[in-house]
Amino acid sequence: MLFFPALMLNRLTKLFSRYIPPSSILRTIRNLKMERCVVRCVPRESKLTISFNLNGSNKQMLREQTEPLGRALARIANSQNKAKKSKPNKEKTDTPEAGELEISLRVNETRVPEDTVNARAWLDGAVLHIGDIKYKVELNPPTFTLSELPKSVMAGFPVCPKLEIEFGDLKLSKFKWFKESSPNSHISGDQDSWMEAGCERVFTPSNQDIGLKVMLKCTPGDGSRFGEPKDLVSSGVVEAGPGTCSFDTRHMFTQKISNESSLRVVSYNILADIYAQTDLSKTVLYPYCAPYALEMDYRQNLIKKELSGYNADIVCLQEVDKGAFVDSLSPALDAFGLEGVFRIKERQHEGLATYFRRSKLRLVQQYDIMLSEALKTDPLHRELMEKVSTNPSLKEKIGSRSTMLQVTVLQSLCDPSRILCVGNTHLYWHPKGGNIRLVQIAVALKHMEQVVTEKHPGAGLIFSGDFNSTPSSGLFQLVCEGSVSENHDDWASNGPEEQIQVGLMNPFQLASACGVPAFTNYVGGFQGCLDYIFVEPHVLQVEQVIPLPSLQEVTTCVALPSVSHPSDHIALVCDLKWK
């Protein structure tokens, strides 16, 4: 295939136009460079799509796969003739374009019979002839079905495009990043208005790029061929970042992915946007936080940089907005090798997300439940439900909670005998809800016991999340010490009218992998440890706990969240080694 730069093309046209009619020159150049005709034909669908460009207009036709080719060609001819009639014919010419166009589909110069059905006619490599223009048919080429850049781009923070591909693989696609040579230089359209800046799927602008727009030229591929490239230009310019963030020092401990015998685990309540954007949050809960730092686009930049810098193998997130999971987190973490599953809360717009590293783990099964629904309907919890039912007030309050337990079973790729049951949850938040949380944790533990004994015998357990329980709580005692008595103070946490007496046993032997930090939640009115990663010491040994930010770092801007920290919680990060 030959390619004529615009300058050379102009010179050739001027040179030969003295001797050859311009229309003949145009036809000659068209024949040198064959146009593209993209056909999307999927067996499970009833229709196929034919797309090509004719006279500067993009044509896209939807035809039945079982329709004879002749009808599709007639439709192309009909649409072209209508377009010609709608234009005033100022000059009569004797070129073929002025008459009826000859249209055919050929394979190796042989016409495809017009009674051939579309699904068999439009072969890869066939040539569509429309007059003197030839189109090479590309059947199901790699194609981006979705391609977007994030709205907010900040210096020092990774720009992760949202890309969805069909008939291809993002890992086999091409990426080339550009930045403006000077502010607004792209408006001129000059060839030198863009400067090449990177060739990876993710690009991190520097402080020198502040005030400039960035562009991504991405080409979908499948390893043997490439589809139509897309040019994506940022909607805004690169903005200044906050400088040093609370997690920058922590990233020094997680610069490399852990080895095959280890797993790096993260648990993090990232503060749902539906809570951060309320008037209560802005005026009462976080009045010390700059309003722009509570905006979703700003916080997502920080969250993506923080999570990607941990190089984790398993990431359990709480308070994940559905939109953030789909539009921001998953595209970003996918680029860093992580695949995720999401479980939304009933009657809510946020939920739980568990990500895992594709090169080390594979998804086996999910066993998610709503804790209140499981308590009510699963015979596994019949005895506990009978105890709860003795107190109608407590029963009603527990039943109204939409608290979820996300249970994801993963298998090690290097040693298939290693199976993990990963529990992720965010329990009831109210300070006086210790009794409710005890019921919730009892249901969660019983459910996961069934998973590792009946569904996947021998699987190890990692149980992480925001438990809204301090180390002095009955919940922490139950999980780490193995039992809680029927007389524990938490059963009366909301007064005698909601009190029941139940002794609970933990079927697992668990320990807090990150110990008991002074705080994992630090807001203006509360500081304490509410988040944990519980593990079975006989299955996984703690190799390293990534130090949490210091009190001085956390209080630089009074409390959390802040311009340098995206949530009111702090991520727990630890390295675990298989035993």
Buried (B, 14 or more C-beta within 10 A) or exposed (E): EEEBEEEEEEEBBEEBEEEEEEBBBBBEBBEEEBBBBBBBBBEEEEBBBBBBBBEEEEBEBEBBBEBBBBBBBEBBBEBBEEEBEEEEEEEEEEBEBEEEBEBEBBEEEEEBEBEBBBBEBBBEEBBBBBBBBBBBBBBBBBBBEEBBBBEBBBBBBBBBBBBEBBBBEBEBBEBBBBBBBEEEBBEEEEEEBBBEBBEEBBBBBEEEBBBBBBBBBBBBBBEEBBBBBBEBEBEEBBBEBBEEBBBBBBBEBBEEBBEEBBBBBBBBBBBBBBBBEEEEBBEEBBEEBBEEBBBBBBBBBBBBBBBBBBBBBBBBBBBBBBBBBEBBBBBBBBBBBBBBBBBBBEEBEBBBBBBBBEEBBEBBEEBBBBBBBBBBEBEBBEEBBEBBEEBEEBBEBBEEBBBBBBBBBBBBBEEEEBBBBBBBBBBBEEEEBBBBBBBBBBBBBBBBBBBBEEBBEEBBBBBBBBBBBBBEBBBBBBBBEBEBEEEBEBBBBBEEEBBBEBEBEBBBEBBBBBEEBEBBBBBBEEBBBBBBBBBBEEBBBBBBBBEBBEEEBBBBBBBBBBBBBBBBBBBBBBBBBBE
